[in-house]
Amino acid sequence: MEKRESLCAAALAGAERVLPRMLELLERLCSVDCGTGNEAGNRQVIELLRPVLHELGAQVEEITEPGLGTHLVARVRPAGASKGKVLLSAHLDTVFGPGFAARFPFHMEGDWAHGLGAGDCKSGVLISLFGALILKEAGLLPPWELVYCLTCDEETGSQSGSRVYRREAEGANLALVFEGGREREGHPAFVTARRGVILGAIDVTGREAHAGKAYREGRSAVLELAHQIIRLYSFNDEERGICFNVAPISGGRPNGVVAGEARGEFCCAGIPANADFPAIRAKLDGMAEQVTVEGCTVRVTYRTLFPAMEESPANHRAWEYAAAAARAMGLEPLEISDPSATDAAYLSTFGVPTVDALSAMAEGIHTTEEKVSIPSIRQRTALCALLLGALD
């Protein structure tokens, strides 16, 4: 009991103490354009984080993907034998292109810090790092190996980052994911299930012709794409929450020419279980054989953006770690599922007990109105320290 009380006191006092430094660093991070694939911006973010990693005594590995950026894997090892391995996941990239950081500068108003990427996922990166730093400064780091997986392509589905997760999942006992926080009726809510997503495109080839004198010689790719879009929407399963959406669409040249080509991009969101993916893929694979406009050809391509993070006893065990930390702060936590997708899906699918939404509360994520709650940065930093410090 005495140890738990001293840990709680250290976590709360430490979170209060480091908050000004965290906000200063958050401003610097949000002032960098670091959309997925912005290698220069990604490098700036890494260099801004390096002093904190040095203070943690982390052994830092850089995994560079040309044309994409660099993933960081940072290991904080205990002085003695390790009793376990915990992964701490957050991402370095945003959805914003060059010039956005200058057009929408970081600023604070009341209890909110406004900045592009502030909630997704810069505050999560900082909470995970400073939570451990509080413990290190107090001599309370757990006898576990802490492995930070800070990836640079989450916003595009972690096609590269997932390989880092697969490698580090080997031998991991627990995964903590610092995506945006959740609350339900004033209670902190931690996520143990998320839905999967498929991204794809329909490409149609037709035959161009003069839209007046040679109309019947043409084969309209746009018309065929319209039929394919209707077919795709017919795959929606409202009862199970599986939803197809098509956007953007394009096709043809001037309106005096029958369209010889057309394209529609799509997503399938809300896939509840990984066992559902094969049936969805089969429907997509069958679309090319269902051509309505004679003479057109259809090609459907797709990829899994994120697998499903399925409810499981293992993820519930991971939730219990977060729940215990919340209760030590006088909070009553909830275990929830969430329809959005994050890297937690990969860690869970790779067999690591995983809990998500450990970062601060944010609003307007992925928009130029993005902001993060300053009090919740302090609260979730303390919670991170409590969670890690209680590992035995």
N, C-alpha and C positions, 0 to 999 in steps of 0.2 A: 504493500500500500504506500509506504514512504517513498519507494523508488518511483512509483507511478505518479505520485504527487509532485515530486521534484522534476520529473520529465515534463509534466504538464506545465509547471511554472516556467521551466526553461524554454519550452516551445512557445508559450504565449508571450513571454518577455522578449524572446529572440525575434519573433515575427514583428513585434512592434518596433524593435530596434532597427531591423534591416529594411523596413518598409520605405523610408526615404531613398535609400540606395536602390531598391528595386524599381521605384517609380522613375528615378533618374535614368536607369539603364533601360527601362521600358520605353522611355521617350527616345533614346538613341536608337533602339532597335526599330521602333515604328517610323523613324525618319529615313530608313533605308528601303529602297525598292528591292524587294526580294521575292517576286513572284516565281513560281516554279520555272526553272530553266534559266533564271537570271544568275549566272555564275558569279559575276562580280559582286552583286548584292549578297548572295549567299556567303561569299568570302568575307565581306564586311561584317555580317552577323556573327560568323564564327570568331573573328578577331575580337569582337565586343564581348563575347562569352568567355574567351580564353582566360582572363584574369580570375574569374570565379572558379573555373575548372582547376586552375593552378592552386588556388587557396584550398580547394577540396583535396588536393593531392592526387588528382585523377590522372591515370595513364590514358592518353588520348590517341585514338586511331582515326585517321581520315580515310574515307572510302570515296574516291572521286569518280563520278560518272560524267565523262565529257558531254557537253551540251545540256547538262542537267544541273549539276552542282556537286556538293560534297556532303556525304553523311558523316556524322560524328558518332563514334562509339567511345564512351569515356568510362573507365573502370575505376571505382574506388574500392580498394581491397582492405579488409581488416588486418590488423597487425598480426593476429594469430591465425589459427585454422578457421576457415569459413564454415559457418553452419548452414549456409544456403546462398542462393543467388536470386536477386530481385531485379527485374527490368523496369526502368523508368522511361516511359515513352512520351515524346512530344515532337512536333515538327517545326522546321525552320522556314518553310516556304509559306507564301500567301497567294491569294487569287488576283492580286493587283499588278498591273503592268508598269512599265517605266513612266516616271513622272507623277504617279499618283501620290506618292508620299509628300512631295512638295505642294501639290494642289490641295491636299487634305491633311494639314500638319497636326501633329500631336498637341493636345492641350487638355487641361484639367478644369472641370467645372463641378464644384461641390464634391459629391462622392463619386464622381465618374471621371475616368481617364479615357479620352477620346483618341483613337489612333487606328490606322489600318493595320490589321493583324494583332491588335492589342488583346482581343479575346481569343483569336484563332490564329496562332497559338502561342504568341510571345509571352503572355502572362503565365501560361502553363509551363513553358520552358523555365522561366525564372522561379516559379513556385517549387518545381521539382529540385532545382539546384540549391536555392536558398534554404529550403526545408532541411536538406542534408547539411548545409554549411552551419546552420544554427547548432545542430548536434555536434558537429566536429569542434566548433569553438567551445562547446560545453563539455567536451570529452565524453559524449554519449552516443557516438556512432555505434550501430549494432554490429555484432560479429558476423555480418553477412557481406557478400560482395554486391555492391551496387553497380549496375551496368546501365548507363544512360544511352539510349538509342534516339538520337536527335537527327531525324531524316529530312531530306530536302525535296521530296516529291509526293507528299501526302495528298495535296490538293488535286493531283491527277491520278490518284489511285495507287500510289506506292508500288508501281511495277518494279522499280529498282529497290526501293526501301524494303519491300517485303522479303527480299533475299537476305537483307541484314537481320530482319526479325527471325527468319527461319534459322539462320545460323545461331543467333543468340538464344533462341528458344531451347536449344539443347542444354539440358541440365538446369533450366530455370525453375524455381519453385513458385514464383509469383510475378505478375506483371501489373504495374500501375500506370495508367494512361491519363495524361494531363490535358485532355480536351476540356472544352467549356463546361462549367458546372451546371447542375440542375437543382431546382428546388420545387417542392410540392407543398403548398399551403404552409410555407415557412419552415419546412423540414428539408435538410440537405438530402439530396437523392443521388445515389451512385448507380451507375449503369452496368448491368451484367448481360444484357442482350441487345443486339442491334440487327437491323435488316440489311440484306445484301443488295447489290446494285450491279446491273449490266449496262454498258455503254455500247452503242453500235451505230451503223449507218446503212441506209438502203441506197444503192447506186443503180440507176436505170439507164439503159442505152436504147434509144429509139432510132428514128430516121428523120432527118430534116427534109422539109419540102416547103414550097411557097404556100402560105396559109390561104391563098385565094385560088389561083388557077391550078395548083397541084396538091390541094389539101388532102385528097384521098390517097395520094402516093406517100404521104408522111405517116409516121408512127410516133405518136406523141408520148415521149418519156414522162412529161408532166402528168398526163392523164393516168398513165400506169402507176406513177408514184402516188397519185391520189387514191387509187384502189388499194395500193399496198399500205398506205397510212391507215385507211379504214380497217383493213385486215389486222394491222398491228394493234389498233385500239380495241379490236374485238377480243384480244387476248387478256384484257383487264379482268382481274378477279377481285371484285369489290368486297366480297365476303372475307377474303384472306388478306386484303390490303395490297395486292400486287398491281402496280399501275405502270402502264406504258405512256410515254410522252414523246412527241416528235417536235423537234426544233433544233436548229433552224432548218429551213428548206430552201432550195434554189433549183433553177433549171432554165434551159432554153436561152435564146438570144432575143432579138426584137420580136414583138408580138405579131409581126407579119410572117414569122417562120415557125412552122411546127417544130416543137422542141425535140432535139435529138439527144438530149441528156438531161438528167434531173437527179437530185440528191436530197435525202432527208436524214438528218441525224436523230438518234433517239436514245432514250434511257428506259430501263426497266427497274423501278425502285420498289422497295417494300418486300423483297424476297425473304420470307420468314425463316427458311431453313436451307442448309446447303443441299439437302436431298431434293429440293425443288428446282435446282439449276438444270439438271438434265432434261426435264420436261419442257422448260422454257427454251433451252437451246434447240430441242427438236422442232418446236414450233417455228423458231427463227430459221432453222435450216430448211424447212419445208416451203418457205415463202417464195423462193426462186422458181419453184415448180408450179406456182399458182399465178400465171400471167394472164391478165384480162385483155390487154391490148395486143392483138396478134402482131408478131414481128418485133416486139420489145424483149429485151433480156434484163434480168434482175440479178443483182449480186448483193447479198446481205453479209456484212462483216460485224463482228462484235467481240468484246472482251469483258471479263469480269473486272469491274472497278473495285469492288470490295466483296469478299464472301460475307455470309451471315455470321454474326456473333451469336451463337445459340445459348439459350438458357442451359445451365448445367450445374451439378453439385460442385464442380471445381470452381466455377465462377462465383457461386454463392460463398464458398470458403474465402475467396479473395475479397468479396464484399465484406465479410465479417471483420477483416483487418481494418478496413476503412470505417466500418460501423463502430468498432471499439474505440478508435481515435475520436470519432465524433461524440460518442457518449462521454468520453473523458472531458470533453469541452462543454458538457451539459446540453448537448443536442440530441435529438431523436431522429436517426437517419432512416431513409427508405431505400429499398432495392427496387429498381425500375428497369423497364426496357425502353428503348428509344428508336424511332424510325430512321434516324440519320445514320450514316456510316462513317467509321473512323478506322485507324490502324489497329484498334483493339480487336477488330474482327480477325486480323491475321494472327495476332498473338494467341487468341483463344483457339482459332482453328489449328494452330501448330501445337496445341496441347498444354498451353501454360494457363493456370488459373488467373483470370484477368478481371480487373475492375476498372471502369472508365468514369469520366466526368469528374476528375479530381481537381480541376482548375477552378478559377474564379468565375463568378456569374458575369455573363456578357450579354449585350443586346446588339442587334444590327450586324451580326456576323456576315461576312462576305459582301457587305455594302459599305458605301463611303460614310455611313453614319455609325460605324462600329465603335463600341465603347465597352469598358469593363469596370465593374464595381470595385472601387478602392478598398472599402471595408472587407469585401470578400477576398481580395488578394491577401490581406493580412490574415483573415480567418483560415483560408486554405493553405497558407504557408505554415501556420501553426499545426494544422491538421496533418500535413505532410510530415513535419518533424515528429509529431506524436506517433504516427503510423510507423515510420521507419525506426524510431527509438524503441518501440515496443517489440520489435522482432527479436526473438531469442532462439 
